[in-house]
Amino acid sequence: MAGAIKRLAGPLALTTTYTTNLYVPASALIYSVIRHIHIANKTAAAAKFRVYLGATGANAAGTELWFDYSIPAYSDFDRWLAMKVTSTDFLVGGSDTTTALTITISGEEYVV
């Protein structure tokens, strides 16, 4: 159903590769509105993450949404937003600690 809130990506364990695709557009015929990003730290130590909005499998200066944002031990990060993404927009990123953080992205999809 168009406009229904759904999980767009994840849960996905973040790795130390900062060019990992976190959100991949469904189709050129659909755009999404990302409404919520949840990242959980399941470890006993703080961990940092980076998220970029840009090309698939790439990151570039000026495309950072969050850069080295630290999540305390056994805590989480929740961000509510209204970000429209099209078929050429990818969320990419990673963490400074392999598999310490898990990301889940929720939102809506609409037919172009």
C-alpha positions in Angstrom: 0.0 0.0 0.0 1.4 3.4 -1.0 2.3 5.6 1.9 2.2 2.8 4.5 5.0 2.8 7.1 7.3 -0.1 6.5 10.8 -1.3 7.2 12.9 -0.1 4.3 16.2 -1.7 5.4 17.7 -3.8 8.2 18.3 -4.9 10.8 21.9 -4.8 9.4 25.1 -5.1 11.5 27.4 -2.2 10.6 31.0 -3.1 9.6 34.1 -1.0 9.4 33.6 -0.5 5.7 32.2 3.0 5.4 31.0 2.5 1.9 28.5 -0.3 2.7 25.0 0.2 1.2 22.6 0.7 4.1 19.5 1.6 2.1 19.1 0.7 -1.6 16.2 2.3 -3.5 13.4 -0.2 -4.5 13.0 0.9 -8.1 13.3 3.9 -10.4 9.4 3.9 -10.3 9.3 4.4 -6.6 10.5 7.1 -4.2 10.8 6.7 -0.5 10.4 8.9 2.5 12.7 7.8 5.3 10.9 8.5 8.6 13.0 6.8 11.2 16.6 5.6 11.6 17.3 3.4 14.6 20.8 2.2 15.5 21.4 0.0 18.5 24.8 -0.6 20.3 24.8 -4.1 21.7 28.3 -3.9 23.2 29.9 -2.8 26.5 31.8 0.0 24.8 30.9 3.1 22.9 30.9 2.8 19.1 30.8 5.5 16.4 29.0 5.4 13.1 28.9 7.4 9.8 26.0 7.7 7.4 26.2 9.4 4.0 23.6 10.2 1.4 24.9 9.7 -2.1 25.9 7.2 -4.7 25.9 3.4 -4.2 28.9 2.0 -2.5 30.6 5.4 -2.2 30.9 8.4 0.2 32.2 11.8 -0.4 32.9 15.0 1.5 29.8 17.1 1.9 27.4 14.1 1.8 27.6 13.2 5.5 24.4 12.9 7.5 26.2 11.8 10.6 30.0 11.6 11.0 31.7 9.7 13.8 28.5 10.0 15.9 29.1 8.1 19.2 26.6 5.8 20.7 27.3 4.8 24.4 27.5 1.2 25.5 24.1 -0.6 25.5 22.3 2.4 24.1 20.6 3.4 20.9 20.2 6.3 18.5 16.8 7.2 17.2 16.3 9.9 14.6 12.8 10.8 13.3 12.9 12.7 10.0 11.2 13.3 6.7 13.8 12.7 4.0 12.7 12.0 0.4 15.0 9.7 -1.5 14.8 8.8 -5.1 16.2 5.9 -7.2 19.6 7.6 -7.3 19.9 8.2 -3.5 21.6 5.6 -1.4 22.4 5.6 2.3 25.9 4.3 2.8 28.1 4.0 5.9 29.6 1.9 8.7 31.0 1.9 12.2 34.4 2.1 13.8 33.7 -1.3 15.5 32.6 -4.3 13.4 29.1 -5.5 14.3 28.8 -3.5 17.5 26.0 -1.4 15.9 22.8 -2.6 14.1 20.8 -0.2 11.9 17.1 -0.3 11.0 15.5 2.2 8.6 11.7 2.7 8.3 9.6 4.9 6.1 7.1 5.0 3.3 7.2 4.2 -0.4 5.3 6.0 -3.2 4.9 5.4 -6.9 6.5 8.1 -9.0 
